[in-house]
Each structure stands twice: as structure tokens, then as C-alpha cells.
Amino acid sequence: MTAVTQEVILNDVLKLLNELARDWEYSGEITPDTWLFADLGFESIDAVVLASFVQEHYGRPFPFPQLLADIGQRPVRDLRISELVLFIQQHLNGSAAGA
């Protein structure tokens, strides 16, 4: 299986977020440095919706509960889009075992 690049995943995630942003009435630019909760105003339900979209898009489950638990342990309880892209890439390409 060919490894999926961060660029491809970023484009996929930005497309998904821009589609979802129409429902949130968010009109700002969404970039890799955008924070999901602080900038986009995510609520926990939005994180669940995004996780569902990502899993459906890639046709496989991801350990999103672990990601959210890790975020909850941070001083800043938020996630940049670039971090989400890295998380997705690690799990798509199988390099997360032992990470």
C-alpha cells in the first residue's frame, strides 16, 4: 500500500472542514495553523462529526478517543489542523504502532 502524504491528507481535511464550516457559518480562512476549538468554535459534538467524516472518507477507524484524551491532558486543550493531519497520516500509514 502506498503511503498517504501529509499534503494529500491536509487537502482532504481542509475540504471536509470547509464543507462543515458552511453549517457553522464560519467564514474565515481555514489553514494548517487553525485551532479546531478556539478558532472554529468546535464543541465536542463537532469533534465527533469530524471524526465520523474522516473515518468514512478513509474507510477505516481511527483511535479518536485516545486523541481527545491526550488533548484533555494538555495545558492548551485544543488541536491544530496540522496536528490532526499528522495523527491521520500516522494511523493511515501504520507508523503509529508504538507511538
C-alpha positions as a Markdown table, in Angstrom:
| # | Residue | x | y | z |
|---|---|---|---|---|
| 1 | Met | 0.0 | 0.0 | 0.0 |
| 2 | Thr | 1.3 | 3.4 | -0.9 |
| 3 | Ala | 1.9 | 5.8 | 2.0 |
| 4 | Val | -0.5 | 8.8 | 2.0 |
| 5 | Thr | 1.3 | 12.1 | 2.2 |
| 6 | Gln | 0.6 | 14.9 | 4.6 |
| 7 | Glu | -0.2 | 17.2 | 1.7 |
| 8 | Val | -2.9 | 14.8 | 0.4 |
| 9 | Ile | -4.4 | 14.4 | 3.9 |
| 10 | Leu | -4.3 | 18.1 | 4.5 |
| 11 | Asn | -6.2 | 18.8 | 1.3 |
| 12 | Asp | -8.8 | 16.1 | 2.3 |
| 13 | Val | -9.2 | 17.6 | 5.8 |
| 14 | Leu | -9.4 | 21.2 | 4.6 |
| 15 | Lys | -12.1 | 20.1 | 2.1 |
| 16 | Leu | -14.1 | 18.3 | 4.8 |
| 17 | Leu | -13.7 | 21.3 | 7.2 |
| 18 | Asn | -14.7 | 23.8 | 4.6 |
| 19 | Glu | -17.8 | 21.8 | 3.8 |
| 20 | Leu | -18.7 | 21.6 | 7.6 |
| 21 | Ala | -17.9 | 25.3 | 8.1 |
| 22 | Arg | -20.9 | 26.2 | 5.9 |
| 23 | Asp | -23.1 | 24.7 | 8.6 |
| 24 | Trp | -21.2 | 26.6 | 11.4 |
| 25 | Glu | -21.5 | 29.9 | 9.5 |
| 26 | Tyr | -17.7 | 30.2 | 9.8 |
| 27 | Ser | -16.3 | 32.5 | 7.1 |
| 28 | Gly | -12.6 | 32.8 | 8.0 |
| 29 | Glu | -9.7 | 31.0 | 6.2 |
| 30 | Ile | -9.0 | 27.5 | 7.5 |
| 31 | Thr | -5.3 | 26.7 | 7.4 |
| 32 | Pro | -3.0 | 24.1 | 9.0 |
| 33 | Asp | -2.5 | 26.5 | 11.9 |
| 34 | Thr | -6.2 | 26.9 | 12.6 |
| 35 | Trp | -7.3 | 25.6 | 16.1 |
| 36 | Leu | -10.3 | 23.4 | 16.0 |
| 37 | Phe | -11.9 | 24.7 | 19.2 |
| 38 | Ala | -10.6 | 28.2 | 19.7 |
| 39 | Asp | -10.7 | 29.3 | 16.0 |
| 40 | Leu | -13.5 | 27.2 | 14.6 |
| 41 | Gly | -15.6 | 27.2 | 17.8 |
| 42 | Phe | -15.7 | 23.4 | 17.9 |
| 43 | Glu | -17.9 | 21.8 | 20.5 |
| 44 | Ser | -17.4 | 18.1 | 21.4 |
| 45 | Ile | -20.2 | 17.1 | 19.1 |
| 46 | Asp | -18.3 | 18.8 | 16.2 |
| 47 | Ala | -15.2 | 16.7 | 17.0 |
| 48 | Val | -17.4 | 13.6 | 16.8 |
| 49 | Val | -18.8 | 14.7 | 13.5 |
| 50 | Leu | -15.4 | 15.4 | 12.1 |
| 51 | Ala | -14.1 | 12.1 | 13.3 |
| 52 | Ser | -17.0 | 10.3 | 11.6 |
| 53 | Phe | -16.3 | 12.2 | 8.4 |
| 54 | Val | -12.6 | 11.3 | 8.5 |
| 55 | Gln | -13.3 | 7.6 | 9.2 |
| 56 | Glu | -15.9 | 7.5 | 6.4 |
| 57 | His | -13.6 | 9.2 | 4.0 |
| 58 | Tyr | -10.7 | 6.9 | 4.6 |
| 59 | Gly | -12.9 | 3.8 | 5.2 |
| 60 | Arg | -11.3 | 2.8 | 8.4 |
| 61 | Pro | -11.5 | 3.5 | 12.2 |
| 62 | Phe | -9.1 | 5.8 | 13.9 |
| 63 | Pro | -8.4 | 6.0 | 17.7 |
| 64 | Phe | -10.0 | 9.4 | 18.1 |
| 65 | Pro | -11.0 | 8.8 | 21.8 |
| 66 | Gln | -7.3 | 8.5 | 22.6 |
| 67 | Leu | -6.5 | 11.7 | 20.6 |
| 68 | Leu | -9.2 | 13.6 | 22.6 |
| 69 | Ala | -8.0 | 12.1 | 25.9 |
| 70 | Asp | -4.5 | 13.3 | 25.0 |
| 71 | Ile | -5.8 | 16.8 | 24.2 |
| 72 | Gly | -7.5 | 16.8 | 27.6 |
| 73 | Gln | -4.2 | 16.4 | 29.3 |
| 74 | Arg | -2.6 | 19.4 | 27.6 |
| 75 | Pro | -2.2 | 22.9 | 29.1 |
| 76 | Val | -4.0 | 24.2 | 25.9 |
| 77 | Arg | -6.9 | 21.9 | 25.3 |
| 78 | Asp | -7.1 | 22.3 | 21.6 |
| 79 | Leu | -5.8 | 20.8 | 18.3 |
| 80 | Arg | -4.3 | 22.5 | 15.3 |
| 81 | Ile | -5.4 | 21.1 | 11.9 |
| 82 | Ser | -1.7 | 20.3 | 11.2 |
| 83 | Glu | -1.7 | 18.0 | 14.3 |
| 84 | Leu | -4.9 | 16.3 | 13.1 |
| 85 | Val | -3.3 | 15.7 | 9.7 |
| 86 | Leu | -0.2 | 14.1 | 11.3 |
| 87 | Phe | -2.5 | 11.9 | 13.5 |
| 88 | Ile | -4.4 | 10.7 | 10.4 |
| 89 | Gln | -1.2 | 10.1 | 8.5 |
| 90 | Gln | 0.4 | 8.1 | 11.3 |
| 91 | His | -2.6 | 5.9 | 11.5 |
| 92 | Leu | -3.2 | 5.5 | 7.8 |
| 93 | Asn | 0.4 | 4.6 | 7.1 |
| 94 | Gly | 0.7 | 2.3 | 10.1 |
| 95 | Ser | 3.6 | 4.2 | 11.8 |
| 96 | Ala | 1.6 | 4.8 | 15.0 |
| 97 | Ala | 2.2 | 1.4 | 16.5 |
| 98 | Gly | 4.5 | 2.2 | 19.4 |
| 99 | Ala | 4.0 | 5.9 | 19.0 |
